[in-house]
Amino acid sequence: MRTLNLGILAHVDAGKTSLTERLLHTAGVIEEIGTVDDGNTSTDTLELERQRGITIKSAVVSFDIDDVTVNLIDTPGHPDFIAEVERALSVLDGAVLVISAVEAVQAQTRVLMRTLQRLRIPTLFFVNKIDRTGAQGERTLRDITGRLTRAAIAMGTAHEVGTPETVFAPYGPDDTHFTEALTDLLAENDDAFLAACVDDRTTVPYSGLRQVLAVQTRQALVHPVFFGSAATGAGVDALTAGIRELLPSSEGDADGPVSGTVFKVERGPAGEKIAYVRMFSGSVHTRQRLRFGRDGEAKVTAIGAFERGTAVERPSVAAGQIGTVRGLGEIQVGDVIGEPRKGAPPRRQFAPPTLETVVVPHCPSDSGSLHVALSQLAEQDPLINLRQDGTRQEVSVSLYGEVQKEVIQATLASEFGLVVSFRETTPICIERPAGTGAAVEYIGKDPNPFLATVGLRVEPAPVGSGVAFRLQVELGSMPYSLIKAVEDTVRETLGQGMRGWQVTDCTVTMTHSGYWARQSHSHGTFDKSMSSTAGDFRNLTPLVLMSALRQAGTTVHEPMHRFRLEVPADAFGVVLPVLGRLRAVPHTQSVHGASYLLEGDIPAASVHRLAQQLPTLTSGEGVMESVFDHYRPVVAEIPSRTRTDNDPLDRKGYLLRVVRRVAGQESTG
């Protein structure tokens, strides 16, 4: 049996979970098809998912199509849970992007397709809900080719669209308009194929066309489009055949070195961690000691492999498969199992969260329990970025949107028995250096109390480049472990700049270095008071870096979303001043029949307020799409973020805390 790890992706409410149910039913895995409205689908297993009717966590199910075992990952469609989608993308062999025939291409559809194209993940389209009133198959196909990709081709035609009697008729060798369009599309990507068709198109038989189509689909060059209805089953058989024929099966050497990726972590009934792993090479067996992450190692206690539905206990999981692994107590989402995979995509595919809020327990005595509970939620979703303010005794989390906040609140209540509220949601800004700054502190010279010399220069770097660390000192000027301690501490310290926000798009250069080599008394005992350690460099680096950053200065930038707003013509004059009050900047506007289409930028902090006001402003007819686009300098009141306890800007307080920490370590040692 071949294995295909398949993702089902869509904008929220396009019907991907319903399609998953239909595929499982068609394959004989389930006897009855569950519905989102009834809360009895196979993949929405969380009580909160059943109550709200949306997918919150990615779920894995398995079914067979002839000689292919499909591990299907049903992902969330709501943009607030894009982090779940991001983690799933790293383990996929192929994808089905579901689009509603009623709403056509939507904001999240475009975001997903851009990412699938960037990662070159082979993708089929399934235009769903062709049985619904208002469905328009041809318009949706034009939307796909106009807004997503020109390299899309319909694999058949839908009849009786918009009625329960709708059917999908796949094209065949006698449909000349299809074979000609397919030939032209395939020829754009294959010079040899083009040459074979130049003289006589009939020289390539229909079976040959299908073979080339399969090759180019697996290379993510062409994207076949199927039409159907997950509710009635129309078109699902054709889609199933397309999945088997056109998408690639997983590759990997089961006898090679162990290499896998953890894309999901949950806890079992006894609180134990369960890691969902996609294996790319080698095999993992029960009772095997396994390396993971940066320096983790533990013994595997149990393994599950997905077969005809859910995970079944098995002695091993091999290359190409997805399995559950228990016993890895310190495992985290995104960890690499064994050896890193060559050519693995970067972990960051989508924009990070742009909002944050403070979580407030109803009972102040629950503060400790709240931190423990949020820490467990952060195991499953590290991007909530749990942040503790010891001074104010507050805890904050990062968010993609208001729905995610509601889900966190409901999860804390149902799973941990904690009643919480939230402060006002605020944007997560960033800081960028305004100029160049430098600082240095020498070993043995006041006011430096540490056995280390560190000099750093901070300067601006191109937008989007992140943080780069460079050496102006000789690599052999001191042990590499000490240089690495400086680099790691630089990256950690830049988590909060002059105004408390993360500093990015900068280059930090180490300009000075110095240390005292390991020294001993005459009787041979090591005296750390006379010898530099990595701790000296970790403690000094924040002071030097913040001095350099203070000299350079920073500018605060706020997150901006690109919006697309369609409103009735008679509401345009009402909407425009509201956009101004929300600090939105329209860039283009055009008339489309009886509607106005506006595109522009809006602060992330204003997106939710605009979405709330739009129905009233447009009598329920306005449609808005928005997605994070960039950061811009704050021109109004510059926001500051509460700084953490270990703040190197307060030199005296920082040094006092270092002394206390070192004294505590020595007393416990």
C-alpha positions as CSV (number, residue, x, y, z in Angstrom):
1,M,0.0,0.0,0.0
2,R,1.1,3.5,-0.8
3,T,0.6,6.3,1.7
4,L,-0.7,9.8,0.9
5,N,-0.7,12.5,3.7
6,L,-3.5,14.8,2.5
7,G,-4.6,18.1,3.9
8,I,-8.2,19.5,3.6
9,L,-8.0,23.3,3.6
10,A,-10.6,26.0,3.2
11,H,-12.0,29.3,4.3
12,V,-14.4,28.9,7.2
13,D,-17.8,27.4,6.3
14,A,-16.8,26.2,2.8
15,G,-17.6,22.7,3.9
16,K,-14.3,20.9,4.4
17,T,-15.3,19.0,7.5
18,S,-18.5,17.9,5.6
19,L,-16.3,16.8,2.7
20,T,-14.1,14.8,5.2
21,E,-17.2,13.0,6.4
22,R,-18.3,12.2,2.9
23,L,-14.9,10.8,2.0
24,L,-14.8,8.6,5.1
25,H,-18.3,7.4,4.2
26,T,-17.5,6.7,0.6
27,A,-14.4,4.7,1.7
28,G,-16.6,2.6,4.1
29,V,-14.9,3.9,7.3
30,I,-18.1,5.3,8.8
31,E,-21.6,4.0,8.3
32,E,-23.5,7.3,8.8
33,I,-22.4,10.8,7.8
34,G,-22.2,13.2,10.6
35,T,-23.0,16.9,10.2
36,V,-21.4,20.0,11.7
37,D,-24.8,21.3,12.7
38,D,-25.6,18.1,14.7
39,G,-22.1,18.1,16.2
40,N,-21.3,14.5,15.4
41,T,-18.6,14.6,12.8
42,S,-15.6,12.3,13.0
43,T,-12.9,15.0,13.1
44,D,-14.5,17.7,15.3
45,T,-14.1,15.8,18.5
46,L,-13.7,18.6,21.0
47,E,-16.9,19.6,22.8
48,L,-16.3,23.2,21.9
49,E,-16.0,22.3,18.2
50,R,-19.3,20.6,18.4
51,Q,-21.0,23.5,20.2
52,R,-19.6,26.2,17.9
53,G,-19.8,24.2,14.7
54,I,-16.2,25.1,13.6
55,T,-12.9,23.2,13.5
56,I,-10.5,24.5,16.1
57,K,-7.8,21.8,16.2
58,S,-6.4,19.8,13.3
59,A,-7.5,16.2,13.3
60,V,-6.2,13.1,11.6
61,V,-8.3,10.3,10.1
62,S,-7.4,7.5,7.7
63,F,-9.1,5.7,4.8
64,D,-8.1,3.6,1.8
65,I,-8.6,4.3,-1.9
66,D,-7.8,1.1,-3.6
67,D,-4.0,0.7,-3.1
68,V,-3.5,4.0,-1.4
69,T,-3.8,4.7,2.4
70,V,-4.8,8.3,2.8
71,N,-4.0,10.0,6.1
72,L,-6.3,13.0,6.0
73,I,-5.7,16.1,8.1
74,D,-8.8,18.2,8.6
75,T,-7.6,21.7,9.4
76,P,-9.4,24.8,10.8
77,G,-10.9,27.3,8.3
78,H,-11.3,30.3,10.6
79,P,-8.3,32.7,10.3
80,D,-8.0,32.9,14.1
81,F,-6.6,29.3,14.0
82,I,-4.2,29.7,11.1
83,A,-1.4,28.4,13.4
84,E,-3.0,24.9,13.2
85,V,-3.0,25.0,9.4
86,E,0.7,26.2,9.4
87,R,1.8,23.1,11.4
88,A,-0.2,20.8,9.2
89,L,1.4,22.1,6.0
90,S,4.8,20.9,7.0
91,V,3.8,17.3,6.8
92,L,1.6,17.1,3.7
93,D,2.2,15.3,0.4
94,G,-0.8,17.0,-1.2
95,A,-3.9,19.1,-0.5
96,V,-7.5,19.7,-1.5
97,L,-8.5,23.3,-1.3
98,V,-12.3,23.6,-0.8
99,I,-14.2,26.6,-2.2
100,S,-17.9,27.3,-1.7
101,A,-19.7,27.7,-5.0
102,V,-21.9,30.3,-3.3
103,E,-19.3,32.6,-1.8
104,A,-16.5,31.7,-4.4
105,V,-12.9,32.7,-3.5
106,Q,-12.6,34.4,-0.1
107,A,-9.9,36.0,1.9
108,Q,-8.6,32.9,3.6
109,T,-8.7,31.0,0.3
110,R,-6.2,33.4,-1.2
111,V,-3.9,33.2,1.9
112,L,-3.9,29.4,1.8
113,M,-3.3,29.2,-1.9
114,R,-0.4,31.6,-1.8
115,T,1.2,29.4,0.9
116,L,0.5,26.2,-0.9
117,Q,2.1,27.6,-4.0
118,R,5.1,28.9,-2.1
119,L,5.7,25.4,-0.6
120,R,4.9,23.8,-3.9
121,I,2.4,21.4,-2.4
122,P,0.4,19.6,-5.1
123,T,-3.2,20.9,-4.8
124,L,-6.6,20.0,-6.2
125,F,-9.6,22.4,-6.0
126,F,-13.0,21.1,-4.9
127,V,-15.9,23.6,-5.6
128,N,-18.4,22.6,-2.9
129,K,-22.1,23.3,-2.3
130,I,-23.1,23.3,-6.0
131,D,-26.5,22.1,-4.7
132,R,-27.1,25.3,-2.8
133,T,-29.3,28.2,-3.9
134,G,-27.1,30.9,-5.3
135,A,-24.3,28.5,-6.4
136,Q,-22.5,29.5,-9.5
137,G,-20.0,27.1,-10.8
138,E,-18.7,29.1,-13.8
139,R,-18.3,32.3,-11.7
140,T,-16.3,30.3,-9.1
141,L,-14.1,28.8,-11.8
142,R,-13.4,32.4,-13.2
143,D,-12.6,33.5,-9.6
144,I,-10.1,30.7,-9.2
145,T,-8.3,31.4,-12.5
146,G,-8.5,35.2,-11.9
147,R,-7.6,35.4,-8.2
148,L,-5.7,32.2,-7.4
149,T,-3.9,30.7,-10.3
150,R,-4.1,30.6,-14.1
151,A,-2.9,27.0,-14.0
152,A,-6.3,25.6,-13.1
153,I,-8.5,23.5,-15.3
154,A,-12.0,22.1,-14.7
155,M,-12.1,18.3,-14.8
156,G,-15.8,18.2,-15.7
157,T,-19.0,20.1,-15.7
158,A,-21.8,20.5,-13.2
159,H,-25.5,20.2,-14.2
160,E,-28.6,21.5,-12.4
161,V,-26.4,23.7,-10.3
162,G,-28.3,25.3,-7.4
163,T,-30.7,22.4,-7.0
164,P,-30.6,19.1,-4.9
165,E,-30.5,17.2,-8.2
166,T,-27.2,18.6,-9.3
167,V,-24.6,16.2,-10.7
168,F,-21.0,16.4,-11.8
169,A,-20.1,14.8,-15.2
170,P,-16.3,14.3,-15.6
171,Y,-14.8,15.1,-18.9
172,G,-13.4,12.3,-21.1
173,P,-11.5,11.7,-24.3
174,D,-14.4,12.8,-26.5
175,D,-14.7,16.3,-24.9
176,T,-12.5,18.1,-27.4
177,H,-12.8,21.5,-25.7
178,F,-11.4,19.9,-22.5
179,T,-8.6,18.0,-24.3
180,E,-7.6,21.1,-26.2
181,A,-7.5,23.3,-23.1
182,L,-5.6,20.7,-21.2
183,T,-3.1,20.3,-24.0
184,D,-2.5,24.0,-24.1
185,L,-2.1,24.2,-20.3
186,L,0.3,21.3,-20.1
187,A,2.4,22.6,-23.0
188,E,3.2,25.8,-21.1
189,N,5.3,23.7,-18.6
190,D,6.9,21.1,-20.8
191,D,8.9,21.9,-24.0
192,A,9.1,18.3,-25.0
193,F,5.3,17.9,-24.8
194,L,4.9,21.2,-26.7
195,A,7.1,19.9,-29.5
196,A,5.2,16.7,-29.7
197,C,1.9,18.7,-30.1
198,V,3.1,21.3,-32.6
199,D,2.8,19.2,-35.7
200,D,-0.2,17.1,-34.7
201,R,-2.1,17.1,-31.4
202,T,-3.5,13.7,-32.1
203,T,0.0,12.2,-31.7
204,V,-0.6,12.3,-27.9
205,P,-3.3,9.9,-26.9
206,Y,-5.8,10.8,-24.1
207,S,-4.1,8.3,-21.8
208,G,-0.8,10.2,-22.4
209,L,-2.5,13.5,-21.6
210,R,-3.7,12.1,-18.3
211,Q,-0.2,10.9,-17.5
212,V,1.3,14.3,-18.2
213,L,-1.5,15.9,-16.1
214,A,-0.6,13.6,-13.2
215,V,3.1,14.5,-13.5
216,Q,2.5,18.2,-13.6
217,T,-0.1,18.1,-10.8
218,R,2.4,16.3,-8.6
219,Q,4.9,19.1,-9.4
220,A,2.4,21.7,-8.3
221,L,2.4,23.2,-11.8
222,V,-1.3,22.5,-12.6
223,H,-4.3,22.4,-10.4
224,P,-7.3,20.3,-11.5
225,V,-10.8,21.6,-10.4
226,F,-13.6,19.3,-9.4
227,F,-17.2,20.3,-8.6
228,G,-19.6,18.7,-6.2
229,S,-21.5,18.7,-3.0
230,A,-20.3,17.1,0.2
231,A,-24.0,17.1,1.4
232,T,-25.4,15.1,-1.5
233,G,-22.3,13.3,-2.6
234,A,-22.3,14.7,-6.1
235,G,-18.8,14.8,-7.6
236,V,-17.1,13.1,-4.6
237,D,-16.4,9.9,-6.5
238,A,-14.6,11.9,-9.2
239,L,-12.7,13.8,-6.5
240,T,-11.7,10.5,-4.9
241,A,-10.4,9.1,-8.2
242,G,-8.5,12.4,-8.7
243,I,-6.8,12.1,-5.3
244,R,-5.6,8.6,-6.1
245,E,-4.6,9.4,-9.7
246,L,-3.1,12.9,-9.5
247,L,-1.6,13.4,-6.0
248,P,1.8,12.0,-5.0
249,S,2.3,9.3,-2.4
250,S,4.8,9.9,0.4
251,E,8.4,9.0,-0.1
252,G,11.0,8.0,2.5
253,D,13.5,5.2,3.4
254,A,12.2,3.1,6.2
255,D,15.7,1.8,6.8
256,G,17.3,5.3,6.8
257,P,18.1,7.5,9.7
258,V,15.2,8.5,11.9
259,S,13.7,11.9,10.8
260,G,10.2,13.2,11.6
261,T,8.3,16.3,12.5
262,V,5.9,16.9,15.4
263,F,2.9,18.9,14.1
264,K,0.5,18.4,17.0
265,V,0.7,17.8,20.7
266,E,-2.2,16.9,23.0
267,R,-2.7,15.3,26.4
268,G,-4.2,11.9,27.1
269,P,-6.7,11.0,29.9
270,A,-3.9,10.7,32.4
271,G,-2.3,14.0,31.4
272,E,0.5,12.4,29.4
273,K,1.7,14.1,26.2
274,I,0.7,12.5,22.9
275,A,2.9,13.7,19.9
276,Y,1.5,13.5,16.4
277,V,4.5,12.8,14.1
278,R,5.0,12.6,10.4
279,M,7.9,10.3,9.6
280,F,10.1,11.3,6.6
281,S,12.8,8.7,7.1
282,G,13.6,5.7,9.3
283,S,11.3,4.0,11.8
284,V,10.4,4.6,15.4
285,H,9.7,1.6,17.7
286,T,8.3,1.2,21.2
287,R,10.9,1.2,24.0
288,Q,13.3,3.0,21.6
289,R,15.3,6.0,23.0
290,L,14.6,8.9,20.8
291,R,16.3,12.2,20.4
292,F,14.0,15.2,19.7
293,G,14.1,19.0,19.7
294,R,17.4,20.7,20.6
295,D,18.6,18.3,23.3
296,G,15.6,16.2,24.4
297,E,15.8,12.4,24.7
298,A,13.3,9.9,26.1
299,K,12.0,6.4,25.7
300,V,9.0,5.8,23.5
301,T,6.3,4.0,25.6
302,A,3.6,3.6,23.0
303,I,2.9,4.1,19.3
304,G,-0.3,4.5,17.3
305,A,-0.6,4.3,13.5
306,F,-3.6,5.6,11.6
307,E,-5.7,2.8,9.9
308,R,-9.3,3.1,8.6
309,G,-10.3,6.0,10.9
310,T,-8.3,6.5,14.1
311,A,-4.9,5.6,15.4
312,V,-4.4,1.9,16.3
313,E,-1.7,0.7,18.7
314,R,1.3,-0.6,16.7
315,P,4.9,-1.6,17.5
316,S,6.3,1.0,15.2
317,V,5.7,3.9,12.7
318,A,7.8,4.1,9.5
319,A,8.8,6.6,6.9
320,G,5.8,8.2,5.1
321,Q,3.4,7.4,7.9
322,I,1.7,9.6,10.5
323,G,1.6,8.2,14.0
324,T,1.1,9.1,17.6
325,V,4.0,8.7,20.0
326,R,3.9,8.6,23.8
327,G,6.6,8.9,26.4
328,L,8.3,12.1,25.2
329,G,7.5,14.2,28.2
330,E,9.3,17.4,27.0
331,I,8.2,17.2,23.4
332,Q,6.9,20.4,21.8
333,V,5.0,21.3,18.6
334,G,7.5,21.8,15.8
335,D,10.2,19.6,17.3
336,V,12.3,17.5,14.9
337,I,12.4,13.8,15.7
338,G,15.9,12.4,15.1
339,E,17.8,14.1,12.3
340,P,16.6,17.3,10.7
341,R,15.1,16.8,7.2
342,K,17.0,18.1,4.3
343,G,15.1,20.8,2.4
344,A,12.5,21.2,5.1
345,P,10.4,24.3,4.6
346,P,10.8,27.2,7.1
347,R,8.6,26.8,10.2
348,R,7.0,30.3,9.8
349,Q,4.5,30.3,6.8
350,F,2.0,32.8,8.0
351,A,2.2,36.1,9.8
352,P,2.5,35.9,13.6
353,P,-0.4,36.9,15.8
354,T,-0.9,40.7,15.8
355,L,-3.1,41.1,18.9
356,E,-2.7,40.4,22.6
357,T,-4.8,40.6,25.7
358,V,-4.4,40.1,29.5
359,V,-6.2,37.1,31.0
360,V,-7.8,37.9,34.3
361,P,-9.0,35.1,36.7
362,H,-12.4,35.7,38.3
363,C,-10.9,34.6,41.6
364,P,-7.4,36.2,42.3
365,S,-6.5,33.0,44.2
366,D,-6.7,31.1,40.8
367,S,-3.6,33.0,39.4
368,G,-1.3,30.1,39.8
369,S,-3.8,27.6,38.3
370,L,-4.4,30.0,35.4
371,H,-0.7,30.1,34.6
372,V,-0.4,26.3,34.7
373,A,-3.5,25.9,32.4
374,L,-2.3,28.5,29.9
375,S,1.1,26.8,29.9
376,Q,-0.6,23.5,28.8
377,L,-2.5,25.4,26.1
378,A,0.8,26.9,24.9
379,E,2.1,23.3,24.5
380,Q,-0.5,22.8,21.8
381,D,-0.3,26.3,20.3
382,P,3.1,28.0,21.1
383,L,2.0,31.1,19.2
384,I,-0.2,32.2,22.0
385,N,3.1,33.3,23.5
386,L,2.3,33.1,27.2
387,R,3.8,36.2,28.9
388,Q,4.1,36.7,32.6
389,D,4.4,40.2,34.2
390,G,5.7,39.5,37.7
391,T,5.4,43.2,38.8
392,R,1.7,43.4,38.0
393,Q,1.0,39.7,38.5
394,E,-0.7,39.5,35.1
395,V,-0.5,37.0,32.3
396,S,-1.1,37.9,28.7
397,V,-1.5,35.9,25.5
398,S,-1.1,36.6,21.8
399,L,-4.1,36.3,19.5
400,Y,-5.1,36.2,15.8
401,G,-8.6,37.5,16.6
402,E,-11.6,37.7,18.9
403,V,-12.9,34.2,18.2
404,Q,-9.7,32.7,19.5
405,K,-10.1,34.7,22.7
406,E,-13.6,33.2,23.2
407,V,-12.3,29.7,22.6
408,I,-9.5,30.2,25.2
409,Q,-12.1,31.4,27.7
410,A,-14.4,28.4,27.0
411,T,-11.5,25.9,27.1
412,L,-10.3,27.3,30.5
413,A,-13.8,26.9,31.9
414,S,-14.6,23.4,30.5
415,E,-11.2,21.7,30.9
416,F,-9.7,23.5,33.9
417,G,-12.7,24.8,35.8
418,L,-11.3,28.4,35.6
419,V,-13.6,31.4,35.0
420,V,-11.7,34.3,33.4
421,S,-12.2,37.5,31.6
422,F,-10.0,39.6,29.3
423,R,-8.8,43.1,29.1
424,E,-9.2,45.1,25.9
425,T,-7.4,43.5,23.0
426,T,-4.5,45.6,21.8
427,P,-2.1,45.3,18.8
428,I,1.3,43.7,19.1
429,C,3.7,46.3,17.8
430,I,7.4,45.9,16.9
431,E,10.4,48.1,17.2
432,R,13.1,48.8,14.6
433,P,16.4,50.6,15.1
434,A,16.2,54.3,14.1
435,G,19.9,54.5,13.6
436,T,23.2,53.0,14.7
437,G,24.4,52.6,18.2
438,A,27.4,50.9,19.9
439,A,28.5,50.1,23.5
440,V,31.3,48.1,25.1
441,E,32.1,47.0,28.7
442,Y,35.6,45.7,29.5
443,I,36.6,43.0,31.9
444,G,38.1,44.3,35.1
445,K,36.9,47.9,34.5
446,D,34.1,49.6,36.4
447,P,31.1,49.5,36.2
448,N,31.4,46.0,34.7
449,P,31.0,43.4,37.5
450,F,31.3,40.4,35.2
451,L,34.4,38.5,34.0
452,A,33.7,39.3,30.4
453,T,34.4,41.9,27.7
454,V,31.5,42.4,25.3
455,G,31.2,45.1,22.7
456,L,28.1,45.3,20.4
457,R,26.9,47.5,17.5
458,V,23.3,47.7,16.5
459,E,22.2,49.0,13.1
460,P,19.1,48.9,10.9
461,A,18.6,46.1,8.4
462,P,16.1,45.6,5.5
463,V,12.4,45.3,6.4
464,G,11.5,41.6,6.9
465,S,15.1,40.5,7.4
466,G,14.7,39.7,11.1
467,V,17.7,39.7,13.4
468,A,21.3,39.0,12.1
469,F,24.2,38.4,14.4
470,R,27.7,39.0,13.0
471,L,31.3,38.9,14.3
472,Q,33.8,41.6,13.9
473,V,36.2,39.8,16.3
474,E,38.2,36.7,15.4
475,L,36.2,33.5,15.8
476,G,39.1,32.0,17.8
477,S,39.5,35.0,20.1
478,M,37.7,33.1,22.8
479,P,35.9,29.7,23.1
480,Y,32.9,29.3,20.8
481,S,30.6,28.5,23.7
482,L,31.1,32.0,25.0
483,I,30.4,33.6,21.6
484,K,27.3,31.4,21.3
485,A,26.2,32.6,24.8
486,V,26.4,36.2,23.5
487,E,24.5,35.4,20.3
488,D,21.7,33.5,22.1
489,T,21.4,36.3,24.7
490,V,21.2,39.0,22.0
491,R,18.3,37.3,20.4
492,E,16.6,36.7,23.7
493,T,17.1,40.3,24.9
494,L,15.7,41.8,21.7
495,G,12.4,40.3,22.7
496,Q,11.7,43.7,24.3
497,G,13.2,47.0,23.1
498,M,13.1,50.5,24.5
499,R,9.3,50.6,24.5
500,G,8.9,46.9,25.5
501,W,8.2,45.5,22.0
502,Q,10.2,43.0,20.1
503,V,13.1,44.5,18.2
504,T,13.5,43.2,14.6
505,D,15.0,44.0,11.2
506,C,18.4,44.8,12.7
507,T,22.0,43.6,12.5
508,V,23.9,43.1,15.8
509,T,27.7,42.9,15.4
510,M,30.1,41.8,18.2
511,T,32.9,44.3,18.1
512,H,34.8,43.5,21.2
513,S,35.4,40.3,23.2
514,G,37.6,39.2,26.1
515,Y,37.7,36.6,28.8
516,W,39.8,35.2,31.6
517,A,40.8,31.6,30.9
518,R,40.1,28.8,33.3
519,Q,42.3,29.4,36.4
520,S,43.1,27.2,39.4
521,H,44.7,27.6,42.8
522,S,48.1,26.0,43.4
523,H,46.5,22.9,44.8
524,G,44.5,22.4,41.6
525,T,41.0,23.4,42.5
526,F,39.0,25.5,40.0
527,D,38.3,29.0,41.1
528,K,35.3,30.4,39.1
529,S,35.9,33.8,40.7
530,M,39.0,34.0,38.6
531,S,37.7,32.4,35.4
532,S,35.1,33.6,32.9
533,T,32.1,31.5,32.3
534,A,29.2,31.5,29.9
535,G,27.1,33.0,32.7
536,D,29.3,36.1,32.8
537,F,28.6,36.7,29.1
538,R,24.9,36.0,29.4
539,N,24.6,38.4,32.3
540,L,26.6,41.2,30.7
541,T,25.3,41.1,27.1
542,P,21.8,42.5,27.9
543,L,23.4,45.6,29.6
544,V,25.7,46.3,26.6
545,L,23.0,45.6,24.0
546,M,20.4,47.9,25.6
547,S,23.1,50.7,25.9
548,A,23.7,50.3,22.2
549,L,20.0,50.2,21.4
550,R,19.4,53.3,23.6
551,Q,22.0,55.2,21.5
552,A,20.5,54.0,18.2
553,G,17.0,54.7,19.2
554,T,14.0,52.8,18.0
555,T,10.7,53.5,16.1
556,V,7.5,51.7,17.0
557,H,5.5,50.1,14.2
558,E,2.0,48.8,14.3
559,P,0.5,45.8,12.4
560,M,-1.5,46.7,9.3
561,H,-4.1,44.6,7.5
562,R,-4.8,44.8,3.8
563,F,-8.6,45.1,3.4
564,R,-11.0,44.5,0.6
565,L,-14.5,46.0,1.1
566,E,-17.5,45.6,-1.0
567,V,-20.5,47.8,-0.1
568,P,-23.7,49.0,-1.8
569,A,-23.4,52.2,-3.7
570,D,-25.8,54.0,-1.4
571,A,-23.8,53.1,1.7
572,F,-20.4,54.3,0.3
573,G,-20.8,57.8,1.7
574,V,-21.6,56.4,5.2
575,V,-18.7,53.9,5.2
576,L,-15.9,56.3,4.1
577,P,-15.9,58.5,7.2
578,V,-16.0,55.5,9.4
579,L,-12.8,54.2,7.7
580,G,-11.2,57.5,8.4
581,R,-12.1,57.3,12.1
582,L,-10.6,53.8,12.3
583,R,-7.4,55.1,10.7
584,A,-7.9,53.1,7.5
585,V,-6.3,54.3,4.3
586,P,-8.2,53.4,1.1
587,H,-5.9,53.0,-1.9
588,T,-8.2,52.0,-4.7
589,Q,-11.9,52.3,-5.3
590,S,-14.0,51.1,-8.2
591,V,-17.7,50.7,-9.2
592,H,-18.9,47.1,-9.8
593,G,-22.6,47.4,-10.9
594,A,-24.5,48.6,-7.8
595,S,-21.6,48.1,-5.5
596,Y,-18.4,50.0,-4.6
597,L,-15.2,48.0,-4.1
598,L,-12.6,49.5,-1.8
599,E,-9.1,48.2,-1.1
600,G,-6.6,49.7,1.3
601,D,-4.8,49.3,4.7
602,I,-6.3,49.3,8.2
603,P,-4.6,49.0,11.6
604,A,-5.0,45.5,13.0
605,A,-6.5,47.0,16.1
606,S,-9.4,48.4,14.1
607,V,-10.3,45.3,12.0
608,H,-12.7,43.8,14.6
609,R,-14.5,47.2,15.1
610,L,-15.0,47.6,11.4
611,A,-16.4,44.1,11.1
612,Q,-18.8,44.8,13.9
613,Q,-20.1,48.1,12.4
614,L,-20.3,47.0,8.8
615,P,-23.6,45.1,8.9
616,T,-25.4,48.2,10.4
617,L,-23.7,50.6,8.0
618,T,-24.6,48.5,4.9
619,S,-27.9,47.0,6.0
620,G,-26.2,43.6,6.1
621,E,-25.0,43.7,2.5
622,G,-21.3,44.7,3.1
623,V,-18.6,42.1,2.7
624,M,-15.1,42.6,4.1
625,E,-11.9,40.6,3.7
626,S,-8.7,41.4,5.6
627,V,-5.3,39.8,6.1
628,F,-2.1,41.0,7.7
629,D,0.1,42.7,5.3
630,H,2.9,44.8,6.9
631,Y,3.9,47.1,9.7
632,R,3.9,50.9,9.6
633,P,5.4,53.5,11.9
634,V,3.0,54.7,14.6
635,V,2.1,58.3,14.0
636,A,-0.4,58.8,16.9
637,E,0.4,58.2,20.5
638,I,3.3,55.7,20.7
639,P,2.2,52.7,22.7
640,S,4.5,51.1,25.2
641,R,4.4,47.5,26.5
642,T,4.8,46.5,30.1
643,R,8.4,45.3,30.6
644,T,9.3,42.0,32.2
645,D,11.0,41.7,35.5
646,N,14.4,41.0,34.1
647,D,14.8,44.4,32.5
648,P,18.4,45.5,31.6
649,L,17.2,49.1,31.1
650,D,17.1,49.4,34.9
651,R,20.8,48.6,35.5
652,K,20.7,48.7,39.3
653,G,17.6,46.5,39.6
654,Y,18.9,44.1,36.9
655,L,22.3,43.6,38.7
656,L,20.5,43.1,42.0
657,R,18.3,40.4,40.4
658,V,21.4,38.7,38.9
659,V,23.1,38.6,42.3
660,R,20.1,37.1,43.9
661,R,19.7,34.5,41.2
662,V,23.4,33.5,41.4
663,A,23.2,33.3,45.2
664,G,20.1,31.1,45.0
665,Q,21.9,28.8,42.5
666,E,24.9,28.5,44.8
667,S,22.8,27.8,47.9
668,T,20.9,25.0,46.1
669,G,24.1,23.6,44.5
